[in-house]
Amino acid sequence: MKVATSLLQSKWLRCVLVLAAIWLVFSLNAEADERAQQWPELTEEVIAKAEAGDPYHAYVYVVYLMNSAGAADYEKALEILPYMREGYATGNEVDEMTHAWGHVLTGRAHTQLSQFSAALRSFETADSIYSNYPANQIARTERARIAQDIGMTLQQLSRYEDSLPLFQRARNAFIELEGKDSSQIPDTHLNEGISLEGM
């Protein structure tokens, strides 16, 4: 006990404890900073860089615009999205996932503006890009979701019969990816029913 008390009172040990506390605080702050950097805040600088054509900042800005959910925001997103799509069209597999996602976001912006023919073209382009990477889990998952997007877009164009294979494709893909209990499967049945009723 006396030895322990002596150690605690020593300047050396107190110095070590202080350094350890500083290191812990630094580590926690670094982790918080890393999380914050994963998706930056929307600032005037981000907007300026996006509008100047920087692909990454265009991506950041577009996500905020899409979440704002106003017609003017969707129109602005469509103005910025080409910078994102073109910037990530590098042929590199990781970049191509973002390139394809840019076309998905384009399709969704068109959908919100009831521009369904344009939305269909965007979704089909995204699907074509993802199809180049059949072993990529992100690509496989997104293709299943895009099948639903295309199917629902075809419904808006009154192409009910054409939409049916898309919902079947989506359902089969979700079963393969997530199993028969996938939470995505009920939506495929619901959308299939809507198409059958519309025929």
N, C-alpha and C positions, 0 to 999 in steps of 0.2 A: 504493500500500500504506500509506504514511504517512497519507494522507487517511482511508482506511478505519479505520485504528487510532485515529486521533484521534476519529472519529465514534463508534466503539464505546465509547470512554472518556468520551464526553460524558454529562453528567447527563441531558440532554434525551432522548437516544436510549434510555438505560437506563429512564427514566421511561415512554417509549412502550412499550418491551418489557414492562415490568411491567404496564402497563394492558392491553396485548394479552393477556397471560397471564391476568389477572383476567377479562377479557371472555370468553376461551375457556372457562375453568372455569365461569363463570356460564352460558354458553350450553349447555354439556354438562349442567350440573345442571338447567337449565330444561327441556331436552329429556327428561331422565330423569324429571323431575317430571311433564311432560306425558304421558309414557307411563304412569306410575303412576296418573295421574288418569283414564286411559281406563277403567280398571276398578278401583274402590277396594277396599281391604281390608274384610273383614267385621268390623265393630266393634260394640260395644254401642250406640253412637250410631246406626249404620246400621240395626240391628235395631229400635231404639226408633222411629225415624222410619218404617220400613217398617210396623211394627205400628200406627202412628198414622195410616197411610193415605197417606203420601207416595208417589206413583207411581214416581219414579225409584229411591228406596231400596227400594221393594218389588221392583222389577225386579232390583236388585243382590242382594238377600237371596234371592230365588227361584232365581237362577242358582246360588248356593252350595248351596242346599237340594237342587236337582236333581242337582248333582254329588256330593252326599253319598251318594245312592243307598240310603237306608234307608226303610222303609215310613213311619216317623214323619216323616221329612223330606218325603216326597211329600205326606203329609197336611197338614203345615204349609205346604207350598208352595201347596196348594189353598186354604188359609185366607187366604194373602197375595195370591194372584194376582188376585182381583177388584180390589184397589187399583191394580194395574198396568194391567189391562185398561181399567177405567173412567177412569183418569187420562189415558190416551193416546187415548181415543176422542174426539178433538177435531174430526175432519173434515179436519185438516191432513194432507197426504199423508205427510210424514215421520213424524208421530206415529202415523198409521194403520198404518204398517209395524210399529211396536212393539206397537200395539193387537192386530193380527192375530197377532203372534208370541206375545203373552200367551195367546191361545187355543190356539196350537200347544203351548206349554208345559203348558197345562192338560190338553190331550189326552194328552200324554206322561206326565204325572203319573197321570192316570186309568188309562192303559195299564199302568203299573208296578204299580198296585193292582188290576189285572184288572177294572177297571170299564169294560168295553168299549163299552157303549151310551153312557155319558157321554163317553167318549173320542171316539166317532164324532161326536157333536153338536159337540164343541169343534173337531175338525178341519174339519168342514163349515162352521162359522161362520168360522174363519180363512180358508178357501178363498173364502168369499163376500166377505169384506172385501178380500182381495188382488185378487179379480176386478174390483173397481172401478177398478183402476189397471193396465190392460193394457199400457201403455207403460213401466211401471216395471220395471227389470231385477230388482230384489230380489223384487218381487211375482211375476214370471214364474217365477223360479227356485224360490221357495218353493211356488208352486202345483204345480210338478212334484214336489217332495218330498212335499207334502201328499197328492197323488194316491197315492203309495206308502203313506203313513201310513193313509189311508182304506182302501185295498185290503187292507192287512194287518190292520186292525181288523175289516173285514168277514170276513176269514178266521177270526178268533177267534170271530166270531158265527156261524160255519158258513154264511156267505152267499158261498159260493165263486163261484158264477156271477156274482153282482153285482160281485165284486171284479175280474173280468177286464177290463172296460173301463177301470178305474182304472189298472191296470198298463200297458195299451196307451196310455192318455193320458199317463202319466208318461214312457214310452219316447219317444213322439213329441215331447214337450216337451223332453226332454233332447237329442234329436237336433237339434231346432231351435236350442236354446240353445248346445250344446257340440259338435255334430257327431256323426257315427256312431261315433267312437272314445271317446265319453264313458264315463268310468269308472262311471257310474250305470246304464248300460244292462244289464249282466249281472244286476244285482239284479232288474230288471223281468222278465227272462226266468225267473229262478229263482222269483220269487213267482208268476208266471203258471203255471209248472209245478206248484207246490204247490197252487194252486187247481184246476187241471185234475185233479190226482190226488185231490183231496178231493171232487170232484163225483160 
